[in-house]
Amino acid sequence: MLVWLMMACRDDDGAAPPLAELRPVVSEAAGFAPAPVALSRLTDRQWRNAARALTGVTYDGALPLDYVVYGFSAVGASEVTVAPLDLEQYEAAAWAVAEGWLPDALAVDQVTGCGLAATVGEPERALGPDDAALCVERFVVRLLRDAWRRPPTTKEVDGATSLYADLEPEVGPTIALQGVVASALLSPNFLFRVEIGASDPADPSRRALTDHELAARLALVLTDTPPDATLADAADAGALVAPEVLTLHAERLLATDAAHEAMVTFFGEMAELARLDLTTKDNTLFPEWTPELVADMQHEVREVFREVALVRQQDLRDLLTTDVTYLTPALAAVYGVPTPSDPSGRALLPADQERGGVLGRAAYLSANAHNTLNSPTRRGKAVRSRWLCQDIPAPPPGVVTALDDIGDSGTLRDQLEVHMTDPTCNTCHALMDPIGFTMEHFDPIGAWRPRDNGFPIDASGDLDGVFVYGAAELGRAVADHPSYPGCFTRNVWRHATGHLELESEDALIDAVGAEALAAGFRLDPLVLAIVASEGFRTVAHPEGGVCAVEGQERPCATACGDGAEVCVDGRWSGCTAPLPEPELCNGVDDDCDDARDENLIRSCDDGAGVQTCTLGAWSSCAGPTAAVEETCDGEDDDGDGSIDEDLAVDVRQVSHAALVAAHESCDPIGDPSGLYCRSAAHRVCGGGGCGAVSGPPLVAVDADGALAAVTCLTGTEAVPVGTTLGELAIQHGGCTAANVPSPDCNASINRLCAAWGFGTGYGPVELSGDAATIVCTPAATVRDAYYSVLAAYGTGCDGAVGRSGPACDAAIHSWCRDQGYASGHGPLENSGDLLYVACVGGAP
Amino acid sequence: MRRPLSRRTVLRGLLAGSAVSLPLPALEAMLGTNGDALASGSPLPTRFGLWFWGNGVKPTQWIPPTTGDGWVTSEELSPLADLTPYISPVTGCEIKTATHPHHSGMTGVLTGMPYYQLGTVRDTIVTTFAGPSVDQIAASHIGKETAFRSLEAGITWFRGTDEGSTFQHLSHNGPNNWNASEYDASVFFDRLFGGGQDLRRDVARASVLDAVRGQASALRSRLGAADQIRLEQYLDSVRQLEGRLEADIGACTPMDRPGSYPDVYGLEQIEEKNAIFSQMLALALACDLTRVFSVQFSTAGSGVIVWQVGATDSWHQTSHDEADPQPTVHAAVQFTMAQLGVFLRTLRDTPEGDGNLLDRCSILCTSELCDGLLHSNTEFPIMIAGRGDGRLRGGHHYRSGSYRNTSDAVLTSLWGAGVPVASFGSEGGYTTSVISELLT
């Protein structure tokens, strides 16, 4: 570890604080719980930087759009996936980079040193087949480690080398190796920052990021580039899990140009500079408005931030009060000042500009104005939302926001004063307009104007009780506002962690912000405090099947035997016990109910009669004779020579013991509609003979722990289908692992079955990890029902107290029976008093 | 029937030195000898389309004055007068899951579901679609045989705010998973018709996709539920691209490569872009490169400045600011309907078999709200254009007197394209009923 400390201090040129000031002390806050981890997709900048770091190739083609959510592409990166068009662009980019790096045989040999291409050109230089394979493998290990920001597994290396071995005879060594590079770049291991963490020995309720995960997170967040060699080596050595070491590396990275670029990009998002690209100005009023001028305005704000916050490490409040500017000739003309003599365009704005810091600059003033007119409302609103983290709702529908046309009789301010008197408007506008009024000396592109509409301008205003005149004073007032440091801290937090802060993080964020403020509110200490905190280094266990102790085993069982499950990456692996299978005519107890080949029946080939199975052998055909109603009781109730035939829908009484035997976690009294009892009903029906394959949620018929009613359906009524929670969530975003079963999942299943042409359905009836089994009911009749009606079928399903669950299962079952059906399930969908239910069996 | 050779088979055959020739028919050669079927013998396909514009209409001037067959155009629909036999307006419907004007309207009409909200830390909501949009439901049924499962074009720029994908994108596969519209005509052209072939490269591409699919599957099992869903979507995208490599080559004689149509002095070249995208889409349909498309003429809550009608501020801003009867908004709606007319006419004037392309389309045309001033989700503007290869009657104005579910109209448009779905939407937006008056 000493090595890393020395390395971190080696380039100490006096700018970095002395060691004593470094932050080995980690901010702590009571009640902290980390956010769930989420894959973070590389941003546009990160992808290009990572590809260049790996290959030296600069890619300038199209990449998927960044998803800016709550102001930050980092937040969107944790939400977004890879859509088909995205993958198309990533694929083209991966191949372009691979070709750029390894354009021909010469380059392949230079990069790999394996003499591969020589097999085509100069065979005498080629390695023997074994040596060549080993050489390729060494190249692959380096490639994957650098591309995926962690050492690859043996299996992953094997995958890449066999890709090469498969392709090489068909397409030659150059394209084959390009393919290996392309596969590394197109892999989710490259496209996403993958963070899984390991069980935190200090606190089993959460997970700690591993060394390589921390290295990747640190480098990508602070520099928009993958870890450099120093950081990667520290990760290999297992040094980064110590917060002191992590902080030292963060400090080292923050001094690099890459970090400055990344932080400038962050600030550009915070200041909403991209909105200028979408802003237009009336061409006749503002002919100077061009894309080049827009770029100059964005450049000014970025460079001011670079100097004040990064190079000089000034107080972040100075951003709103500084006179520093970076002007091009075009922007100097807008400001009405001479072009600075300094080649960088750096100058100090004369005090008579009355602009103050970044809020008084053209970028802010233009983005928050209309096409032809100023908008004090928008200028005020953006101060609240972006710089004080306060939000103002949109105007209510139906309100005409047109300003009274006062002709030539006054200023825009005079028109807007109406907002301040109209009671519909003034609650919100009193929070915005008085801020914007202070910037009225600047027109829609941010140029100074002495008069508005021919009248003198009143630039007085107020920010939460502080009197302000002009933009410079406004900047001071916002900087001194009690919400400003906390808001800035929250913005850095969102950017650094890639998510909106949770309530469980609030106290920690406040503590981090307060510490930074006490130390002079400089950017690097603020970032370092966040990096050192638990919020940056730990994550919550993944949802679904949470277990705390890695490798822990516990027993589990099915009707077919005992098994075990293991805690892997915070989740219980599937049970190793064998699962019951549908009974077949094979002399074996497939469904593990202690009966072999029971209740098996099939039609004869001529369709006239039926055969039954006894210990692996089918009987001879017996002709049918109709009589009384058949039930699944092993008896020939209708005297047709067949036992339990044609029972498409059969309501059976099943003992609670049988249900628990089918799924040990089923609690038929406490939670008859839960996932486990659904599985139990499904299994009981499937293994219970009469051709049934499944059953909808069961209905408790007595509370004494004896019997439940289960509606069993045969294959004509029920089609079990394998799907995934992912597929279900696409149909309804509310259907997640934490929410099974639920009305949301019912809706998902309803839609999915409908989409497959199977009517509707229910479930899930089995769930293992992401894999779910649902049952579609193609023959069911979907009926409108009303909670107000169902309420009469027993308490608990009245649309208010209950909208789904056991009471509703029972009510729907009874209601469908009253409509002439055998049973039913639902709600498929519901809204207000209305719900859709699926009735099965019989006809109205 | 002999299954056509997949592209990959052809490629492998070439590499192995056998004498399989690349099928590269010109447009005419794609049709069978009678001109009423594709060369493969399959019947001419029916297409589903979505044509969307933002900020709604001025209902009193948009709703046609007569109902039933042979409807008469209103003032705002007058640019479509020559197309009325192909168009069925559906009026008087409402979004059943309305809680926010733009967001509910957008997701309500296109998915039949409420929106899916991301976080709740501020008043301005940030949302995405909870499920696939109607075009992707169509694509999952009728988009599998073509090189492109669906195509997405955008005409006027997104000039909106940071309110999630609902505000920026039209076509969605699911939450936070959209099919971005292409706004650059030359990029769109290159994606459809450009790009030379490199046979050895294409073999390698297929193997690389195989390999990354394996990597993704291995990673998937180690993730939490939400991330598993995201990775599943990555896998879906890989499968789609593999499908593209496998698809029959739908080559045809392309038009000249268009330019990019950048803004001129900040003014968008809306008419020019709309015309060229209309031509490219018509060509893509005629060549059977796709059977599902969407056109995002403008985004939900669009900030487009329709300078062509004298507007000096964004449409959305004007719809709040302008006093009733909002002459500028009215003119912008009329302009937009004229652009829709250009698109539909391009399809109508492209012959195919015994009719034209519009005869074999079902195109849902709609917005995300009714009246921009009121930001209302009732009296929703909807039209279904095309004859759906005989499934749609066309030329009928259906008016609901009882605020029918907008999903009924959407489901009708799906049936119009022969998409075999029994229901659309969920919760309040759920429906299994279609507007039978519009179907044959």
Chai-1 contact restraints between the chains, C-beta under 6 A:
chainA,res_idxA,chainB,res_idxB,connection_type,confidence,min_distance_angstrom,max_distance_angstrom,comment,restraint_id
A,L39,B,D227,contact,1.0,0.0,6.0,A-B,restraint_1
A,L39,B,R230,contact,1.0,0.0,6.0,A-B,restraint_2
A,V68,B,D162,contact,1.0,0.0,6.0,A-B,restraint_3
A,E79,B,N176,contact,1.0,0.0,6.0,A-B,restraint_4
A,V80,B,N176,contact,1.0,0.0,6.0,A-B,restraint_5
A,T81,B,N177,contact,1.0,0.0,6.0,A-B,restraint_6
A,T81,B,R230,contact,1.0,0.0,6.0,A-B,restraint_7
A,T81,B,Q233,contact,1.0,0.0,6.0,A-B,restraint_8
A,V82,B,Y234,contact,1.0,0.0,6.0,A-B,restraint_9
A,V82,B,S237,contact,1.0,0.0,6.0,A-B,restraint_10
A,A83,B,N177,contact,1.0,0.0,6.0,A-B,restraint_11
A,A83,B,W178,contact,1.0,0.0,6.0,A-B,restraint_12
A,A83,B,N179,contact,1.0,0.0,6.0,A-B,restraint_13
A,P84,B,S237,contact,1.0,0.0,6.0,A-B,restraint_14
A,P84,B,Q240,contact,1.0,0.0,6.0,A-B,restraint_15
A,L85,B,N179,contact,1.0,0.0,6.0,A-B,restraint_16
A,L85,B,A180,contact,1.0,0.0,6.0,A-B,restraint_17
A,L87,B,S237,contact,1.0,0.0,6.0,A-B,restraint_18
A,L87,B,L241,contact,1.0,0.0,6.0,A-B,restraint_19
A,L163,B,A211,contact,1.0,0.0,6.0,A-B,restraint_20
A,L167,B,A204,contact,1.0,0.0,6.0,A-B,restraint_21
A,L167,B,S207,contact,1.0,0.0,6.0,A-B,restraint_22
A,E170,B,V203,contact,1.0,0.0,6.0,A-B,restraint_23
A,V171,B,R200,contact,1.0,0.0,6.0,A-B,restraint_24
A,V171,B,V203,contact,1.0,0.0,6.0,A-B,restraint_25
A,V171,B,A204,contact,1.0,0.0,6.0,A-B,restraint_26
A,I175,B,R200,contact,1.0,0.0,6.0,A-B,restraint_27
A,I175,B,A204,contact,1.0,0.0,6.0,A-B,restraint_28
A,G179,B,A204,contact,1.0,0.0,6.0,A-B,restraint_29
A,G179,B,V208,contact,1.0,0.0,6.0,A-B,restraint_30
A,A182,B,V208,contact,1.0,0.0,6.0,A-B,restraint_31
A,S183,B,V208,contact,1.0,0.0,6.0,A-B,restraint_32
A,S183,B,A211,contact,1.0,0.0,6.0,A-B,restraint_33
A,S183,B,V212,contact,1.0,0.0,6.0,A-B,restraint_34
A,L186,B,V212,contact,1.0,0.0,6.0,A-B,restraint_35
A,S187,B,V212,contact,1.0,0.0,6.0,A-B,restraint_36
A,S187,B,Q215,contact,1.0,0.0,6.0,A-B,restraint_37
A,P188,B,A216,contact,1.0,0.0,6.0,A-B,restraint_38
A,P188,B,L219,contact,1.0,0.0,6.0,A-B,restraint_39
A,P188,B,Y234,contact,1.0,0.0,6.0,A-B,restraint_40
A,I196,B,R222,contact,1.0,0.0,6.0,A-B,restraint_41
A,L278,B,R159,contact,1.0,0.0,6.0,A-B,restraint_42
A,T280,B,G266,contact,1.0,0.0,6.0,A-B,restraint_43
A,T280,B,I305,contact,1.0,0.0,6.0,A-B,restraint_44
A,D282,B,T312,contact,1.0,0.0,6.0,A-B,restraint_45
A,N283,B,Y265,contact,1.0,0.0,6.0,A-B,restraint_46
A,N283,B,G266,contact,1.0,0.0,6.0,A-B,restraint_47
A,H370,B,D313,contact,1.0,0.0,6.0,A-B,restraint_48
A,N371,B,T312,contact,1.0,0.0,6.0,A-B,restraint_49
A,N371,B,D313,contact,1.0,0.0,6.0,A-B,restraint_50
A,T372,B,T312,contact,1.0,0.0,6.0,A-B,restraint_51
A,D391,B,R122,contact,1.0,0.0,6.0,A-B,restraint_52
A,D391,B,D123,contact,1.0,0.0,6.0,A-B,restraint_53
A,P393,B,D123,contact,1.0,0.0,6.0,A-B,restraint_54
A,P397,B,P101,contact,1.0,0.0,6.0,A-B,restraint_55
A,P397,B,L374,contact,1.0,0.0,6.0,A-B,restraint_56
A,P397,B,H375,contact,1.0,0.0,6.0,A-B,restraint_57
A,G398,B,L374,contact,1.0,0.0,6.0,A-B,restraint_58
A,V400,B,A323,contact,1.0,0.0,6.0,A-B,restraint_59
A,T401,B,H320,contact,1.0,0.0,6.0,A-B,restraint_60
A,T401,B,D321,contact,1.0,0.0,6.0,A-B,restraint_61
A,A402,B,D321,contact,1.0,0.0,6.0,A-B,restraint_62
A,A402,B,E322,contact,1.0,0.0,6.0,A-B,restraint_63
A,A402,B,A323,contact,1.0,0.0,6.0,A-B,restraint_64
A,L500,B,G119,contact,1.0,0.0,6.0,A-B,restraint_65
A,L500,B,V121,contact,1.0,0.0,6.0,A-B,restraint_66
A,P542,B,G224,contact,1.0,0.0,6.0,A-B,restraint_67
A,E543,B,G224,contact,1.0,0.0,6.0,A-B,restraint_68
A,E543,B,A225,contact,1.0,0.0,6.0,A-B,restraint_69
A,G544,B,A225,contact,1.0,0.0,6.0,A-B,restraint_70
A,D569,B,R222,contact,1.0,0.0,6.0,A-B,restraint_71
A,L725,B,A225,contact,1.0,0.0,6.0,A-B,restraint_72
A,G726,B,Q228,contact,1.0,0.0,6.0,A-B,restraint_73
A,G726,B,I229,contact,1.0,0.0,6.0,A-B,restraint_74
A,G726,B,E232,contact,1.0,0.0,6.0,A-B,restraint_75
A,A729,B,I229,contact,1.0,0.0,6.0,A-B,restraint_76
A,I730,B,G174,contact,1.0,0.0,6.0,A-B,restraint_77
A,Q731,B,G131,contact,1.0,0.0,6.0,A-B,restraint_78
A,H732,B,S426,contact,1.0,0.0,6.0,A-B,restraint_79
A,G733,B,Y116,contact,1.0,0.0,6.0,A-B,restraint_80
A,G733,B,A130,contact,1.0,0.0,6.0,A-B,restraint_81
A,G733,B,P175,contact,1.0,0.0,6.0,A-B,restraint_82
A,T736,B,A225,contact,1.0,0.0,6.0,A-B,restraint_83
A,A737,B,A225,contact,1.0,0.0,6.0,A-B,restraint_84
A,A747,B,S426,contact,1.0,0.0,6.0,A-B,restraint_85
A,A754,B,A422,contact,1.0,0.0,6.0,A-B,restraint_86
A,A754,B,S423,contact,1.0,0.0,6.0,A-B,restraint_87
A,D770,B,Q228,contact,1.0,0.0,6.0,A-B,restraint_88
A,E829,B,S426,contact,1.0,0.0,6.0,A-B,restraint_89
A,E829,B,E427,contact,1.0,0.0,6.0,A-B,restraint_90
A,E829,B,Y430,contact,1.0,0.0,6.0,A-B,restraint_91
A,S831,B,E427,contact,1.0,0.0,6.0,A-B,restraint_92
A,S831,B,G428,contact,1.0,0.0,6.0,A-B,restraint_93
